[in-house]
Amino acid sequence: MKPVILAAMRTPVLVLAIATCLACGKPAKEPADGSAEKTTKSEFAPSGKTRAETVDGLVLTVPEEWQRAPSRSSMRKGEFVLTGAGGEARLVVYRFEGGAGSAAQNIERWSSQMEPKGGDAPKTSDLEVNGLRISSIDVAGRFAGQKMPGMPEQPPIDDARLLAASIEGAGDPYYLKLVGPAATVDGWVPAWTEMLSKLAVAK
């Protein structure tokens, strides 16, 4: 009888040991309130350091974190990759011989690429800096995507933010377009505003 009793005593101990090991191997669950995601977003903080970048004669003051990337078409004079809490966003500098319509027409075109969140109207503003006339737009919502002949496709983004500007006063206009996940673009709005306020033409 002794062996039988010993085996019976060992069984619950063995079950307890297995259960403990399984519990140790399970990954910790993320809080239901999304606090882990909030923490990640709050940790994103630009350094505040900037540098000058010249794109086809236009001088831009950009954050050190913005990485210059090869232009993917002849109409894209410059490209920058921005990282942040939502993933990758991209700023493109366009310039076309003879321009691409008036500032108002471009604002309307950019606006049509977005489905504003909550029905909010796009924010527009006009600024004059160093002899340059700048008309800009800021709109959040769903980016519908864009396909243009000879240019890379821009895929749709459900929760996006678009910042764009038409710049006149130095020959053919320049067009700046920054679009990407809202969580990323949101973190770079102050840098975008500062960049527009310091635009200049290379001497």
Secondary structure, 3 states (H helix, E strand, C coil): CHHHHHHHHHHHHHHHHHHHHHHHHCCCCCCCCCHHHHHHHHHCCCCCCEEEEEECCEEEEEECCCEEECCCCCCEEEEEEEEECCEEEEEEEEECCCCCCCHHHHHHHHHHCEEEHHHCCCEEEEEEECCEEEEEEEEEEEECCECCCCCCCECCEEEEEEEEEEEECCCCCEEEEEEEEHHHHHHHHHHHHHHHHCCEECC
